[in-house]
């Protein structure tokens, strides 16, 4: 079944004419508290189970479609729904079959990253609202098109950075803005996750042979916007994160949550002036492509955003492993503690009132906004998600354009930047502690890139700009302009 852009437009118009798609401009319909929101869940392995669990427990919300190209994922999710004594949904491998249903109100996307933006765009064109997991895009350009498509079709689109639902993190942002501890010097994000063994390993994933995909998997649909690639078992499920065609490494996986907060905590921050990334894979030769150690430094005109990814066993930094640390002129804030400059003894961090408190339930907030049509009430509207996801993409572009050099934590690329030099020195210690012989490995030193946030393009670097998008495979094509 092939659903063209024209058919999507015709479907949207027909839905508006019959007043069956909630909130379309023509109908003016707003779903009331007692009206049922009909939703489809796309992507059923891993995170998709949380989506099913959240929506199946909501009053007047019905899961009417389970969507995944791998039929082996259906049984467990059907059981989740049956346990709650809710109606059995229709299971489909191709999202276009669900989007063609005029009675479907919304979809919730938990697919691999390379599908996020295109599925969001298709859904908006079909008159559906969208909850899309982080990162909302696989590259910067398609993220921008997703934002503009949501605007054109007036759809409610929530990004899955759930920390935006937290009053505690909102207080941290207010604290940074207040000047209570002086100027914010560094907003640091940490993604320290011990890869270990097992299906989700961030360490060495070995090599899997090329083979035919299993009969229950439509690998053509799974591949979607990416170029045709041979099937192997390091792709389905989860380990696709470590391949550039489908994932964005751990910075675009777990890391995007902490990246979003790190940007949030810098007052008024959108795009950085520049970015440079260091890293590599330091767990032996394997099939994966993305780094499992990565340090990124972004310049926000006087405040640095430093992001650290570690995929092996690591001690925390000021008690944080997956989290954020703020460096102020007067000291350091980590978690609920403030460490005055020159001391390692913490004290309770100052609490400030938050003018606009976020809704604590991220999924519930999405459904509330589907009913009200007030996108301004979303915790993490698509434009917020686009920039935070985009920062992960900028970091990876610097890395991919870098050169492998002898490992030297005091590399000239950050000469004079004490915070960056200290971070790289700690990274060297972490690697040595995991048995990496630094004189036998290379460090990828990324290209320092200048970025223009207005145009969302790099300055004077055609190679870097080429990586802001990708070549798409028909018919799974993200348009260059909003359609």
RORONU-276276 format. One line per 8 residues: number of its first residue (from 1); their letters; for each residue x, y, z of C-alpha. Coordinates in pm, 1 decimal. Layout:
NUM	a	X/Y/Z; ... .
This chain:
1	xxxxxxxx	0.0/0.0/0.0; 149.6/330.8/-101.4; 9.4/653.5/34.8; 123.6/955.1/-163.9; 141.8/1311.7/-37.5; -167.5/1393.1/-244.7; -361.1/1113.5/-77.9; -258.9/1244.4/261.7 .
9	xxxxxxxx	-387.9/1587.8/169.6; -710.7/1444.2/29.6; -752.3/1236.5/344.6; -703.0/1541.8/566.6; -953.8/1746.7/367.1; -1208.5/1469.2/369.8; -1166.1/1429.2/744.9; -1224.2/1799.5/798.7 .
17	xxxxxxxx	-1533.1/1796.1/579.0; -1693.9/1514.0/774.8; -1581.9/1654.8/1112.8; -1421.9/1324.4/1217.0; -1063.8/1435.9/1273.6; -1039.5/1622.2/1601.5; -945.0/1985.9/1593.1; -899.3/2043.6/1221.6 .
25	xxxxxxxx	-929.8/2408.5/1127.2; -1231.9/2356.3/907.2; -1436.8/2163.4/1162.8; -1341.3/2368.8/1465.1; -1419.2/2057.7/1669.4; -1267.4/2033.4/2017.4; -1288.4/1701.3/2196.2; -1461.6/1726.6/2530.5 .
33	xxxxxxxx	-1358.8/1548.7/2848.6; -1602.6/1265.9/2776.9; -1512.6/1220.6/2410.4; -1282.4/930.9/2327.7; -937.6/1010.5/2186.4; -850.6/734.0/1940.4; -476.1/675.5/1920.2; -229.2/448.5/1742.8 .
41	xxxxxxxx	102.9/338.7/1894.5; 387.4/310.6/1641.4; 693.0/115.8/1750.6; 615.5/-155.9/2003.6; 947.3/-287.5/2127.7; 1113.8/-133.4/2433.7; 988.8/221.8/2480.9; 668.1/140.9/2295.1 .
49	xxxxxxxx	561.0/-69.7/2591.6; 564.6/243.5/2808.4; 349.6/426.3/2554.0; 95.0/144.8/2559.3; 104.2/135.5/2938.7; 45.5/508.7/2966.9; -240.0/545.3/2720.1; -422.0/221.5/2805.2 .
57	xxxxxxxx	-476.0/345.9/3159.3; -627.5/681.2/3062.4; -996.9/753.3/3082.6; -1164.0/813.2/2745.3; -850.5/721.5/2549.5; -861.0/413.5/2326.6; -563.9/249.3/2155.1; -712.9/153.5/1820.4 .
65	xxxxxxxx	-393.4/62.7/1631.7; -70.8/-114.9/1719.0; 183.3/-36.3/1446.9; 514.7/-214.5/1394.7; 680.6/-378.9/1094.2; 781.4/-665.9/1323.7; 475.5/-879.5/1393.6; 658.0/-1048.4/1680.5 .
73	xxxxxxxx	603.3/-735.0/1890.9; 222.4/-755.9/1887.2; 154.5/-1035.0/2136.7; 298.8/-863.2/2443.9; 126.4/-530.7/2372.6; -207.8/-696.5/2303.3; -173.0/-868.2/2638.3; -109.0/-532.0/2809.2 .
81	xxxxxxxx	-430.7/-396.6/2663.4; -634.1/-709.4/2736.3; -518.7/-702.4/3098.9; -688.0/-362.1/3133.3; -1001.5/-506.8/2973.1; -986.3/-256.7/2688.0; -1095.4/-327.6/2325.9; -844.7/-509.3/2110.4 .
89	xxxxxxxx	-676.1/-277.2/1857.4; -596.7/-348.0/1495.6; -234.7/-451.2/1432.5; -62.7/-323.7/1116.3; 294.2/-324.9/988.1; 262.5/-6.3/781.6; 176.3/321.8/955.7; 10.3/450.7/637.9 .
97	xxxxxxxx	-276.6/208.3/686.5; -352.4/359.8/1026.1; -311.0/719.3/907.5; -563.0/657.9/632.5; -830.1/594.9/899.4; -1033.9/916.1/927.8; -1146.6/821.6/1277.7; -791.3/808.7/1414.3 .
105	xxxxxxxx	-713.9/1120.5/1620.4; -345.4/1080.8/1706.8; -38.7/861.5/1691.9; 232.2/806.3/1949.3; 573.1/730.4/1797.0; 833.3/507.0/1963.0; 1000.9/374.5/1648.0; 1374.1/386.6/1567.3 .
113	xxxxxxxx	1501.0/744.5/1529.7; 1516.5/750.0/1149.8; 1135.8/721.2/1131.9; 1047.3/992.4/1386.9; 1033.8/1302.2/1167.7; 877.2/1142.9/859.6; 606.2/975.4/1063.1; 535.9/1305.6/1239.8 .
121	xxxxxxxx	511.7/1485.8/905.3; 284.8/1223.0/751.7; 60.6/1226.3/1058.9; 26.3/1604.8/1056.5; -58.7/1597.8/686.1; -322.6/1336.0/758.7; -480.9/1557.3/1027.4; -352.0/1362.1/1329.1 .
129	xxxxxxxx	-188.0/1489.2/1647.1; 145.6/1341.4/1748.5; 341.4/1235.9/2053.8; 693.5/1168.2/1921.2; 973.5/1013.1/2119.6; 1309.4/1178.5/2151.0; 1489.7/1268.4/1935.9; 1212.9/1404.4/1713.3 .
137	xxxxxxxx	1447.2/1388.3/1414.3; 1736.5/1193.3/1270.5; 1891.4/1512.8/1132.3; 1843.6/1888.6/1164.9; 1669.8/1956.5/834.0; 1392.4/1702.3/880.2; 1335.2/1834.0/1232.3; 1273.7/2181.1/1090.3 .
145	xxxxxxxx	1029.4/2039.0/831.9; 843.6/1856.3/1111.5; 803.6/2184.8/1302.1; 678.3/2372.2/997.6; 438.3/2092.7/902.3; 289.6/2093.8/1251.6; 241.5/2470.0/1217.9; 79.7/2451.8/874.4 .
153	xxxxxxxx	-169.8/2182.8/971.9; -223.1/2322.9/1323.3; -146.5/1994.1/1491.8; -62.1/1922.5/1854.8; 287.7/1770.3/1862.2; 455.5/1677.5/2191.2; 824.1/1580.4/2214.5; 917.5/1295.1/2447.5 .
161	xxxxxxxx	1163.8/1484.3/2668.1; 973.1/1413.2/2985.7; 1198.1/1625.5/3208.2; 1005.5/1926.6/3078.1; 716.0/1800.0/3289.6; 917.4/1842.0/3611.5; 872.7/2142.2/3840.3; 1209.6/2056.8/3995.6 .
169	xxxxxxxx	1393.3/2104.9/3668.2; 1189.6/2416.5/3596.7; 1321.3/2551.7/3927.0; 1677.7/2477.2/3814.0; 1616.8/2682.4/3499.0; 1474.5/2963.5/3711.2; 1777.0/2945.7/3941.1; 2018.8/2983.3/3651.0 .
177	xxxxxxxx	1825.3/3282.6/3522.2; 1808.2/3450.2/3864.2; 2180.9/3510.7/3912.9; 2151.3/3377.3/4268.3; 2493.7/3210.2/4243.7; 2642.3/3448.7/3991.6; 2681.5/3394.4/3619.7; 2630.7/3047.1/3477.5 .
185	xxxxxxxx	2967.5/2942.8/3333.0; 2897.5/2584.8/3224.8; 2579.7/2383.8/3183.1; 2697.8/2023.1/3181.9; 2502.3/1720.1/3065.7; 2610.5/1368.0/3156.9; 2520.1/1035.6/3000.3; 2726.9/780.7/3191.3 .
193	xxxxxxxx	2573.8/439.9/3121.3; 2764.3/117.2/3179.0; 2705.4/-76.0/2857.9; 2775.3/-418.9/3003.2; 2649.3/-728.0/2826.2; 2307.4/-810.3/2688.4; 2077.1/-676.4/2419.8; 2121.8/-305.5/2495.1 .
201	xxxxxxxx	2500.2/-307.5/2532.0; 2687.4/19.1/2484.0; 3016.4/-164.8/2470.9; 3140.1/-407.2/2206.8; 2847.2/-549.3/2008.9; 3057.3/-785.6/1798.8; 2965.3/-876.2/1442.1; 2647.3/-1033.8/1307.0 .
209	xxxxxxxx	2632.9/-1203.7/968.9; 2428.0/-1070.0/680.4; 2118.7/-1287.5/643.2; 1756.5/-1283.8/535.2; 1526.4/-1101.3/776.0; 1278.1/-1315.1/971.3; 944.1/-1379.8/801.7; 750.7/-1176.3/1061.0 .
217	xxxxxxxx	957.1/-861.8/989.4; 882.0/-631.4/695.5; 1239.0/-506.1/668.0; 1152.8/-272.1/382.0; 911.1/-82.7/607.5; 1155.8/-99.2/900.0; 1429.8/53.4/681.6; 1190.2/326.3/567.2 .
225	xxxxxxxx	1366.8/657.5/487.6; 1716.5/505.6/509.4; 1894.2/367.6/208.3; 1862.5/-4.9/138.1; 2092.2/-199.2/366.2; 2147.8/-569.8/431.4; 1974.6/-717.7/734.3; 2174.4/-840.6/1032.2 .
233	xxxxxxxx	2082.0/-903.1/1394.3; 2273.1/-604.2/1530.3; 1994.8/-385.0/1390.0; 1665.4/-529.8/1512.6; 1608.4/-461.8/1798.0; 1774.6/-171.1/1982.2; 2132.9/-183.4/1852.4; 2030.3/23.6/1551.2 .
241	xxxxxxxx	2116.1/315.0/1785.5; 2484.4/257.3/1706.1; 2453.8/287.9/1325.6; 2444.6/628.5/1153.1; 2172.7/529.3/905.2; 1921.0/462.4/1182.1; 2041.0/606.7/1513.7; 2244.5/891.2/1660.5 .
249	xxxxxxxx	2457.6/715.8/1922.5; 2388.6/751.4/2292.2; 2397.1/1130.7/2274.4; 2079.1/1103.9/2065.7; 1937.4/821.8/2276.1; 1954.7/862.3/2654.3; 2164.6/1175.0/2609.5; 1900.1/1392.1/2445.5 .
257	xxxxxxxx	1715.7/1413.9/2778.2; 2018.3/1564.3/2952.2; 2099.8/1775.2/2645.8; 1750.5/1923.6/2658.8; 1793.2/2013.3/3024.3; 2144.6/2149.3/2971.2; 2008.5/2388.8/2706.7; 1701.6/2472.1/2917.1 .
265	xxxxxxxx	1925.4/2578.7/3205.4; 2109.3/2836.7/2990.3; 1880.9/3143.4/2992.8; 1732.5/3205.7/2648.2; 1949.2/2943.2/2477.8; 1859.3/2808.5/2136.0; 2145.1/2725.0/1897.2; 2515.7/2761.1/1991.1 .
273	xxxxxxxx	2772.9/2979.7/1816.0; 3010.6/2686.6/1770.9; 3055.8/2316.7/1844.1; 3349.5/2076.3/1869.2; 3338.9/1707.5/1966.2; 3599.5/1452.2/2075.9; 3555.4/1078.5/2112.5; 3568.6/730.8/1971.2 .
281	xxxxxxxx	3476.8/367.3/2024.6; 3711.2/233.7/2289.1; 3569.8/-114.5/2344.2; 3746.1/-299.9/2062.1; 3661.0/-344.0/1695.6; 3297.0/-424.5/1627.6; 3016.9/-362.8/1377.8; 2892.0/-39.0/1536.3 .
289	xxxxxxxx	2970.0/308.2/1397.3; 2878.5/568.8/1658.1; 3111.8/671.0/1943.9; 3060.2/523.5/2289.8; 3280.9/789.7/2445.9; 3205.6/1147.6/2341.2; 3279.4/1495.5/2475.4; 3113.2/1796.6/2313.8 .
297	xxxxxxxx	3180.7/2164.5/2383.1; 2929.9/2425.1/2263.9; 2972.7/2801.0/2297.1; 2670.9/3003.4/2404.0; 2844.6/3340.1/2398.9; 3005.9/3327.8/2739.4; 2838.5/3015.1/2876.5; 2956.0/2670.1/2770.0 .
305	xxxxxxxx	2737.4/2366.6/2721.4; 2958.2/2061.6/2778.1; 2818.3/1718.0/2716.2; 2979.1/1388.4/2816.1; 2888.3/1038.6/2695.1; 3043.9/733.5/2857.0; 2946.3/378.5/2763.5; 3152.5/186.5/3017.2 .
313	xxxxxxxx	3168.0/167.9/3395.9; 3224.9/513.5/3541.3; 3213.8/691.0/3873.9; 2969.2/979.6/3893.1; 3057.5/1347.1/3868.9; 2934.2/1537.3/4174.0; 2704.6/1244.0/4232.9; 2557.3/1250.6/3881.8 .
321	xxxxxxxx	2579.4/967.8/3628.6; 2287.3/1043.0/3402.6; 2202.8/1402.3/3484.5; 2322.8/1761.8/3489.6; 2574.1/1976.3/3677.5; 2575.2/2357.7/3670.6; 2896.5/2558.0/3722.5; 2831.9/2910.3/3852.6 .
329	xxxxxxxx	3073.9/3184.3/3947.7; 2997.6/3112.9/4315.7; 3001.7/2733.8/4302.7; 2844.4/2418.5/4162.7; 2485.1/2294.4/4166.6; 2432.2/1920.8/4137.3; 2098.0/1763.0/4212.9; 1957.7/1926.0/4524.5 .
337	xxxxxxxx	2296.6/2043.7/4650.9; 2499.9/2363.2/4610.3; 2876.0/2335.5/4656.6; 3025.1/2680.3/4727.7; 3341.3/2758.3/4535.6; 3646.2/2598.4/4696.8; 3455.0/2339.0/4899.2; 3324.7/1987.8/4846.4 .
345	xxxxxxxx	3064.9/2022.0/5120.4; 2714.8/2064.6/4984.5; 2423.2/2262.4/5120.4; 2057.5/2266.3/5011.3; 2015.2/2448.9/4682.9; 1806.6/2765.9/4682.9; 1443.7/2715.8/4580.7; 1272.7/2967.3/4357.6 .
353	xxxxxxxx	911.7/2998.7/4250.1; 832.2/2893.5/3894.7; 597.2/3130.7/3716.9; 458.1/2866.1/3483.5; 460.4/2523.3/3642.2; 474.1/2235.8/3393.8; 215.2/1959.9/3396.0; 360.2/1665.4/3583.5 .
361	xxxxxxxx	216.4/1394.9/3354.2; 382.0/1424.6/3012.6; 150.2/1181.8/2832.5; -154.0/1322.1/3009.5; -45.8/1673.9/2916.2; -44.3/1566.3/2551.1; -399.0/1429.9/2570.8; -518.9/1742.8/2752.6 .
369	xxxxxxxx	-381.6/1956.4/2469.1; -532.2/1728.6/2203.8; -866.6/1811.9/2362.6; -809.0/2184.5/2418.1; -613.4/2252.1/2092.2; -379.4/2475.2/2297.5; -29.5/2383.2/2181.2; 111.8/2656.0/2404.8 .
377	xxxxxxxx	21.4/2436.8/2703.2; 241.4/2146.7/2591.6; 535.5/2070.6/2818.9; 769.2/2010.5/2523.2; 621.0/2140.7/2199.9; 786.0/2019.4/1879.1; 993.1/2337.6/1829.1; 1153.0/2283.7/2172.3 .
385	xxxxxxxx	1230.5/1923.5/2083.7; 1369.8/2018.1/1743.2; 1645.5/2236.9/1885.8; 1742.9/2002.9/2169.6; 1755.5/1706.7/1930.9; 1942.1/1927.2/1684.9; 2220.7/1991.4/1936.1; 2288.4/1616.4/1942.6 .
393	xxxxxxxx	2307.4/1619.8/1563.8; 2553.0/1913.4/1562.8; 2776.7/1728.6/1808.2; 2778.0/1419.1/1589.3; 2850.7/1617.0/1272.9; 3163.8/1764.1/1432.2; 3269.0/1414.1/1535.6; 3207.0/1260.5/1193.0 .
401	xxxxxxxx	3414.7/1529.1/1020.3; 3701.4/1493.3/1266.0; 4042.4/1333.1/1237.6; 4190.4/1051.7/1442.8; 4489.2/1177.7/1638.2; 4715.4/1047.8/1911.6; 4531.1/1057.5/2241.6; 4626.1/1370.1/2433.9 .
409	xxxxxxxx	4387.5/1506.4/2692.8; 4548.2/1848.8/2658.4; 4488.0/1866.0/2286.2; 4547.9/2205.1/2125.7; 4189.7/2211.5/2001.8; 4075.7/2334.8/2344.5; 4393.7/2513.7/2449.8; 4306.2/2789.0/2696.7 .
417	xxxxxxxx	3963.7/2641.2/2777.8; 4008.2/2514.2/3132.9; 3665.4/2350.4/3157.2; 3710.1/2156.5/2831.7; 4067.4/2055.4/2916.6; 3959.7/1930.2/3259.2; 3677.3/1730.9/3100.5; 3912.1/1562.8/2854.3 .
425	xxxxxxxx	4159.8/1485.7/3132.3; 3884.8/1312.3/3332.1; 3779.2/1126.0/3017.9; 4133.9/992.1/2981.8; 4128.4/874.3/3343.2; 3791.7/705.2/3288.3; 3918.0/519.4/2981.1; 4239.8/413.3/3154.1 .
433	xxxxxxxx	4029.1/285.6/3443.6; 3845.9/60.7/3197.3; 4168.2/-89.4/3067.9; 4209.3/127.3/2757.9; 4577.0/181.9/2674.9; 4578.2/540.6/2557.2; 4908.3/506.7/2372.4; 4750.6/235.0/2157.0 .
441	xxxxxxxx	4427.7/411.4/2055.2; 4332.4/722.5/1863.2; 4108.1/1007.3/1973.0; 3872.0/1147.6/1711.9; 3918.1/1525.2/1729.4; 3613.2/1679.5/1567.7; 3606.1/1975.5/1335.6; 3526.7/2301.0/1510.6 .
449	xxxxxxxx	3214.6/2430.7/1340.5; 3053.5/2775.7/1348.4; 2673.5/2770.2/1338.4; 2412.5/3025.6/1229.9; 2098.9/2964.2/1432.6; 1880.6/3184.2/1211.6; 1936.8/2982.8/895.2; 2012.0/2659.2/1084.0 .
457	xxxxxxxx	2322.8/2617.6/870.4; 2695.0/2597.4/936.9; 2906.0/2891.5/830.3; 3135.9/2831.6/533.7; 3142.1/2451.2/556.2; 2967.9/2262.5/278.8; 3068.1/1921.2/415.9; 2907.1/1996.2/749.4 .
465	xxxxxxxx	2593.4/2136.7/585.2; 2559.2/1819.8/377.2; 2522.4/1625.6/702.3; 2229.9/1841.3/816.7; 2010.9/1621.8/595.9; 2032.5/1283.2/423.2; 1945.7/1107.2/100.4; 1597.0/956.1/131.6 .
473	xxxxxxxx	1463.1/638.1/-24.1; 1136.7/665.2/-216.2; 857.5/661.4/-119.3; 979.0/738.7/234.5; 1092.3/1091.6/156.0; 1095.5/1393.1/386.6; 1007.3/1691.6/164.1; 1259.2/1973.0/126.9 .
481	xxx	975.5/2217.4/182.8; 649.2/2188.9/374.0; 377.7/2027.8/163.3 .
